[in-house]
Amino acid sequence: MTVPGRADDSPAVDIGTRMTVEFQRIAGFHELAGGARLSEEAEADLLAVDTTVFRALRAEMRAVVREAVAQLVESADVRAAVADLPRDLTVACVGDSQTAGHQSWAEIVTGVLAELRADVRLLNLSKSGDTSMDLVRRLSLALGDEEPALYIVFIGANDACRTVPYAGKMFVSDDETQANLEKIAEVIRLRGGRIVWVTPTPPIEDVVTAFPVFRDMGIRYSRSDVAAKAQLVRERPEPTIDLWGSFSDERLADLLARDGLHLGPAGHLEVARVLLLEGLR
C-alpha cells in the first residue's frame, strides 16, 4: 500500500506552528457553543496563526487525508467490512491528539464512510492533550442530541507524560489510569453505547527526547511508561484493538511523525485500516 505524502515535510513553517494547526480541533469541541460554525479566519485568529499559513497547512493535511481515503476505498476487504456495518450507525471517536489531528485516522475513516456508507456517521470528540482523567470529565458532559451507539476510545499516551516542573512524575499514575478507564467505560454504558478501546502506540524514546518542541516544554515519554498504559487498556473486558503488533520496531520509524510520538501519515493510514476492518463492527 502506498504511503500518503507527509504534511509535515515543508521547511517553510516552523514545527510548532505546524503542530498547532494540525492538532487543535477548536471547531469540534462540543463544549464550545457555535464552534462548528467558526470560519478558518476565526480559527486562525484563535490559534494566533497567520491566516494564509493556516489555510495552506490545512489544505496540505486535507490532501493527505484524500490520498489515504482513495487507497482504502479501493480495498476489497475495507469495502466488504464497511458494507457490513449496521444501518444509521453513529460512532464517537474520543481521545487525544492522535485522533484530534486534522490528518488523523478519524478524518480518514470519515472520508471512507462518506464514500461508501453515508448513513454511518463519525463524531470526532477528541481533544489534544487529553489524559484519561480529562476524558472522564468530558464524556460526562452533555452531547446534545447525539446518542452514539459505539465509542472508539484511543487514550493513554498523555497519562504517561513526565514533566520537569513536576519532578519527572507522570501526569496520571498507573493506578489512576486504571480507575479512569473503568469510569470511562461506566459513563459510556450509562449512555447506552458500546466501547472499543485502542492501545496507545509505542514511542521512539530517543527521538522524543531530542525533539525540540518537547525539550523546550520539559516533557518526555518513555516506551516503558506507554507500554504500561497499553497493558492497562488490554486488560479491559471490552473489545480492544492492540496496535503494538502493527507498530513493530521494524516499522515504527515509518509509521510515526518526526517527533517520535505522534502518528505520521502512514501510521494514521494503518490505524484507519485496522479500525475499518475490526473496530466499527
Order of alpha helices (4+ residues) and beta strands (2+ residues): alpha-alpha-alpha-alpha-beta-alpha-alpha-beta-alpha-beta-beta-alpha-beta-alpha-alpha-beta-alpha-beta-alpha-alpha
